Amino acid sequence: MTAARPLRADAERNRQRIVEAAKTLFAERGVDVAVEDIAAAAGVGIGTFYRRFPDRESLVEAVFETKFERMVQAARDAHEIDDPWEAFKYFVVTVARMHATDRGLKDVVLSSDRGREKVAEFRSIIQPLAGALLERAKAAGALREDVGAFDIPMIHQAVSAIADITRDVSPEYYERTLTLLVDGLARERTPTPMTVPPLETDQFLAVMSRHKR
């Protein structure tokens, strides 16, 4: 099979500009952002966009491949931590923070029709790693016995949703939710100190108002 020809320097620059623009817009607005907005942010025309990425699927895969690698690396790093609870907690918290600060990541990881091939490949790698961390923490008596493997991505989903609706009034508020959820998984652990204050009344009302719109 003939190897794919490398892109010309200007074509490669355009490709990278599109990827970087998409990373920013996907993180801010999710993966349904208009192609025209991505092209404009990258400073290229629509024709150039489609020459580099013939469909949204190929762009999604290019953007999120490195983010998937970061999540897998977080799981591998967690396996290097001796304490089973701290290892499990490190993985859950690290990935939750990635979801909380990137709307597009949630769209792709929890979707069945975005970046299908890369997501399937990612899941085949991350699930055994995450499952081993969970079982190790249970075996050590540090994690509740009734915690299931898919409770973890649901926690990531919940934290991401909280981050979305509180971002404008308290950008780091999701950290409180994350702390409460993770502490709730532990068996007889000293509660983790809160680093972010609770919402004030006006902030709470602003969040609720935003959520209703």
Number of C-alpha atoms within 10 A of each C-alpha: 3 4 5 6 6 8 11 9 9 9 14 13 12 19 22 16 19 24 22 16 19 27 23 16 21 22 19 15 14 18 22 11 14 11 16 13 14 24 22 14 16 19 15 16 12 14 11 16 23 14 11 18 17 12 12 16 15 14 21 23 18 19 23 22 14 11 14 21 14 15 19 21 15 21 27 17 13 24 21 10 13 9 15 23 23 16 22 26 21 18 24 24 19 16 18 24 18 18 24 27 20 21 21 25 24 22 20 20 22 13 12 11 12 18 22 16 11 19 21 12 11 17 14 11 15 19 15 13 19 22 17 16 25 26 18 19 22 20 13 11 15 20 25 16 15 9 14 11 16 10 12 20 17 12 18 22 19 19 25 24 17 19 24 20 19 21 16 13 15 18 15 19 20 25 21 18 20 22 19 15 15 19 17 14 19 20 14 12 12 8 12 10 9 12 11 15 11 13 14 11 9 10 15 15 12 15 20 13 11 12 11 6 5
